[in-house]
Amino acid sequence: MKTSPNLPGSLLALSALTVALAAPFAAAQTFPTKPIRIIVPYAAGGLVELMARSVGPFLTDSMGQPVVVETRPGGSAIIGMQACATAAPDGHTLCLAVADALSYNPALFSDLPFNPDTDFAPVINMGLSNNLLVANAKAPFSNYKEMIAQAKANPGKLNWATWGPASLPDLYLQWIKRATGVDIAGIPYKGAGQANPAVISGEADITYMGFGVTAPLIKAGKLKPIVAVGTRRSSFMPSLSTLGEEGGDPGLQGYFAMYAPGKTPKPIVEKLNAELAHAIRTPKMLEFYKTYTLEHVDNTAEQFAQYSRADRENAIKVFRSIGIKPSKAPE
């Protein structure tokens, strides 16, 4: 029987392929080998940063490496997300963001410095938020109908604090302006950590917040609840009507998402997914979710990737329906 002269080359190629396929799994076995950095693309003091700092110690305990949280605000979350996209794809850099970062920005800006489909590896949907619109305690209105009436009677006089163009607060402002014909001025801040205090102090009149964040502020008389975002009344304040009941909601679901750079090996992404899924089910994190009225979502990395793509596609349809066209990204 003759031996093929190509056999040694074939064996060499097969050996090389085996090594290449085994490398990511070997990397996952030793990962992590140094501190893990979580980039938060918003200003310090907001709920996203608080979540990152809350989950960090659990990752440290389970993975044996320190977790460092770094805020990189500005540019409607683009600055921080770009820093994440260009980091080494070895699992040691992650970014925690809400829906605006990769669901809405791609539909709103024509010149993003990254590709949302290839420059990020979705790790896990950390949870869904329950939100509402709130006003300064001294605002001359106490509910949604009164807010719209006040805006119509005083065009351009009311100020709405956003987290910058394309952020969820800004998108809801644009939706309401289109739906009702009111003129409310948007004021961009570098995240909830700046926008929320602006409304509390009276520098701005209205903003979009999570129920958990507003609870002590409403109780202390520093904010007024105006309307719940979405179509389902919150268990936190069931008497508060929803935007769906008051005339329509765009269906932009707020969610907290962890991503890694796009070329991070799949075994490392899956390991991070498993570690984070466990961390957010620990008693202290369950209490955190309860405090801030967040909902858990059980999901693999692949399931979240599918969810993220679908949410981005829905955003494009919503924005087109209200006349929002892609524009130049903020710097």
C-alpha positions in Angstrom: 0.0 0.0 0.0 1.4 3.4 -1.0 1.6 6.3 1.4 0.3 9.6 0.1 3.2 12.1 -0.3 0.9 14.8 1.0 0.2 13.0 4.3 2.9 14.7 6.3 1.7 18.1 5.2 -1.9 17.2 6.0 -0.9 16.0 9.4 1.0 19.3 10.0 -2.0 21.3 8.9 -4.3 19.2 11.1 -1.9 19.7 14.0 -1.9 23.4 13.5 -5.7 23.5 13.3 -6.0 21.5 16.5 -3.6 23.9 18.3 -5.5 26.9 17.0 -8.9 25.5 18.1 -7.5 24.5 21.5 -5.9 27.9 22.2 -9.2 29.8 23.2 -10.2 27.0 25.5 -6.7 27.0 27.1 -7.0 30.8 27.6 -10.4 30.4 29.2 -8.9 27.9 31.7 -6.3 30.3 32.9 -8.5 33.5 32.6 -8.3 35.9 34.3 -4.6 36.5 34.8 -4.7 40.2 35.8 -7.3 42.8 37.1 -10.5 43.1 35.2 -11.6 46.6 34.1 -15.3 47.5 33.7 -15.7 50.7 31.6 -18.9 52.7 32.3 -19.6 55.2 29.5 -21.5 57.6 31.7 -20.8 60.1 34.4 -20.0 58.9 37.9 -22.9 58.7 40.3 -25.5 57.0 38.1 -27.1 53.6 38.4 -24.9 52.0 35.8 -21.8 52.9 37.7 -23.4 51.7 41.0 -24.3 48.4 39.4 -20.7 47.9 38.1 -19.3 48.7 41.6 -21.8 46.4 43.2 -21.2 43.4 41.1 -17.4 43.9 41.0 -16.6 42.3 44.4 -18.5 39.1 43.5 -16.3 38.7 40.4 -13.3 39.4 42.5 -14.3 36.7 45.0 -15.1 34.1 42.3 -12.4 34.9 39.8 -9.5 35.8 42.1 -8.7 39.2 40.5 -9.4 42.8 41.4 -12.2 44.5 39.4 -11.6 48.2 38.6 -14.5 50.4 37.5 -13.6 53.3 35.2 -16.1 56.0 34.1 -15.6 57.4 30.6 -18.6 59.7 30.1 -19.4 61.9 27.1 -20.5 61.7 23.5 -23.8 59.9 24.2 -21.8 56.9 25.6 -19.7 56.8 22.4 -16.4 57.7 24.1 -16.6 54.9 26.7 -17.8 52.3 24.2 -15.0 53.1 21.8 -12.5 52.6 24.6 -14.0 49.2 25.2 -14.1 48.3 21.5 -10.4 49.0 21.0 -9.2 47.3 24.2 -7.3 44.0 24.1 -9.9 41.2 23.4 -8.7 39.0 26.2 -11.7 39.3 28.6 -9.8 41.7 31.0 -11.8 44.7 29.7 -15.5 44.9 29.8 -18.1 47.7 29.4 -21.4 48.0 31.2 -24.0 50.2 29.4 -27.7 50.7 28.9 -29.7 50.4 25.7 -28.6 53.7 24.2 -25.0 52.5 23.7 -25.5 49.8 21.1 -29.3 49.6 20.4 -30.0 53.3 19.7 -26.8 55.0 18.8 -26.3 52.9 15.6 -29.8 54.1 14.5 -29.1 57.7 15.4 -25.5 58.4 14.3 -24.1 57.8 10.8 -20.4 57.9 11.7 -19.9 55.8 14.8 -16.2 55.0 15.4 -17.1 51.3 15.8 -19.3 48.6 14.3 -21.9 47.4 16.8 -22.1 44.0 15.2 -18.4 43.2 15.1 -16.5 45.3 17.6 -18.4 44.0 20.6 -19.0 40.6 22.1 -22.3 40.6 24.0 -21.7 38.9 27.3 -25.0 39.1 29.3 -28.2 41.1 29.7 -27.8 42.1 33.3 -31.5 43.1 33.7 -34.4 45.3 32.7 -35.2 48.6 34.2 -38.6 50.1 35.3 -38.6 53.8 34.7 -40.7 56.9 35.0 -40.7 60.6 34.2 -40.2 62.9 37.2 -40.3 66.6 37.7 -38.8 69.0 40.2 -40.9 69.3 43.4 -41.8 72.9 42.6 -42.8 72.3 39.0 -46.2 73.8 38.1 -47.7 70.4 37.2 -48.2 67.1 38.9 -49.1 64.6 36.2 -48.6 63.9 32.5 -51.7 65.7 31.2 -50.8 68.8 33.3 -47.2 68.7 32.0 -48.3 68.6 28.4 -50.8 71.5 29.1 -48.0 73.5 30.8 -45.7 72.9 27.8 -48.3 74.0 25.3 -49.1 77.1 27.2 -45.4 78.0 27.6 -43.5 76.9 24.5 -39.8 76.3 25.1 -40.0 77.2 28.8 -39.8 73.7 30.3 -36.4 72.1 30.4 -35.8 68.3 30.1 -32.5 66.9 31.4 -31.2 64.1 29.1 -28.0 62.1 29.2 -27.0 63.5 25.8 -28.3 63.0 22.3 -29.7 59.4 21.7 -29.9 58.5 25.4 -33.2 57.1 26.6 -34.3 60.3 28.3 -33.6 62.2 25.0 -35.4 59.6 22.9 -38.5 59.8 25.1 -38.4 63.6 24.9 -38.3 63.4 21.1 -41.1 60.9 21.1 -43.4 63.0 23.3 -42.6 66.2 21.3 -43.6 64.5 18.1 -46.7 62.8 19.6 -48.1 65.9 21.3 -46.6 68.8 19.4 -45.2 70.4 22.5 -41.9 72.5 22.6 -39.8 71.3 25.5 -36.1 72.1 25.6 -33.6 69.3 26.0 -30.5 69.9 28.2 -27.7 67.3 27.7 -25.8 66.1 30.7 -23.1 63.5 30.9 -25.2 60.8 32.4 -27.8 60.3 35.1 -25.2 61.3 37.7 -25.5 64.9 36.5 -29.0 65.0 35.1 -30.7 63.8 38.2 -29.2 66.4 40.6 -30.1 69.1 38.0 -33.8 68.2 38.3 -33.7 68.0 42.0 -32.1 71.4 42.3 -34.5 73.0 39.8 -31.9 73.6 37.2 -34.0 71.4 34.9 -37.7 70.6 35.2 -38.1 67.0 34.0 -36.1 63.9 33.4 -36.3 60.1 33.0 -35.3 58.0 36.0 -35.5 54.5 37.4 -38.2 53.8 40.1 -35.6 52.7 42.6 -33.5 55.8 42.3 -36.6 58.1 42.7 -38.1 56.3 45.7 -36.2 58.2 48.5 -36.4 61.4 46.5 -40.1 61.3 46.0 -40.6 60.3 49.7 -38.4 63.3 50.7 -40.5 65.6 48.6 -37.7 66.5 46.2 -39.3 65.0 43.1 -42.8 64.5 41.6 -43.7 61.3 39.8 -45.3 62.2 36.5 -45.9 59.0 34.4 -44.5 55.5 34.2 -42.6 54.6 31.1 -43.9 51.7 29.1 -47.3 50.0 29.1 -47.3 48.1 32.4 -47.8 49.8 35.7 -45.0 49.3 38.2 -45.4 47.4 41.4 -43.4 50.2 43.0 -46.1 52.7 42.3 -49.2 51.0 40.9 -51.3 54.1 41.1 -49.1 55.9 38.6 -50.5 55.8 35.0 -48.3 54.6 32.2 -47.2 56.5 29.0 -49.0 53.7 27.1 -52.2 54.7 28.9 -51.7 58.4 28.3 -51.3 58.2 24.6 -48.7 55.8 23.5 -45.2 54.5 24.4 -42.4 53.8 21.8 -41.5 50.5 23.4 -37.9 51.4 24.1 -37.0 48.9 26.8 -34.2 50.0 29.1 -31.7 47.2 29.9 -28.3 46.9 31.4 -25.7 45.0 29.3 -22.2 43.8 29.7 -20.0 43.6 26.6 -16.4 42.6 25.8 -14.3 43.7 22.8 -15.4 41.9 19.6 -12.7 39.4 19.2 -12.7 38.1 22.7 -12.6 34.3 22.5 -16.0 32.6 22.9 -15.0 30.4 25.8 -13.9 33.5 27.8 -17.2 35.2 26.9 -19.1 32.2 28.1 -17.1 32.0 31.3 -17.9 35.7 32.0 -21.6 35.1 31.3 -21.6 32.2 33.8 -19.8 34.2 36.5 -22.0 37.3 36.1 -25.2 35.2 36.0 -24.2 33.7 39.3 -23.1 37.0 40.8 -26.5 38.8 40.1 -28.3 35.9 41.9 -26.4 36.3 45.1 -28.4 37.6 48.1 -26.8 41.0 48.1 -27.3 41.5 44.4 -30.9 40.3 44.7 -31.4 43.1 47.3 -29.7 45.6 44.9 -32.2 44.6 42.2 -35.1 44.9 44.5 -33.9 48.3 45.7 -33.6 49.7 42.2 -36.7 47.8 40.9 -34.7 45.9 38.2 -35.8 42.7 36.6 -33.5 39.7 36.2 -33.1 38.1 32.7 -31.8 34.6 32.4 -29.8 34.5 29.2 -26.7 33.0 27.6 -24.3 35.2 25.6 -25.8 34.0 22.4 -29.3 34.7 23.5 -28.3 38.2 24.5 -26.6 38.7 21.2 -29.9 37.9 19.4 -31.9 40.1 21.8 -29.5 43.0 21.2 -29.7 42.7 17.4 -33.5 42.6 17.6 -33.7 45.6 19.9 -31.5 47.6 17.5 -33.7 46.7 14.6 -36.8 47.8 16.5 -35.1 51.1 17.4 -34.5 51.8 13.7 -38.2 51.3 13.0 -39.3 53.5 16.0 -36.9 56.3 15.1 -38.0 56.4 11.5 -41.7 56.5 12.6 -41.0 59.7 14.6 -38.9 61.3 11.9 -35.5 60.9 13.5 -32.7 60.6 10.9 -29.1 59.6 11.5 -26.8 62.6 12.1 -23.2 63.3 12.9 -22.1 61.7 16.2 -21.3 64.1 19.1 -17.7 64.6 20.0 
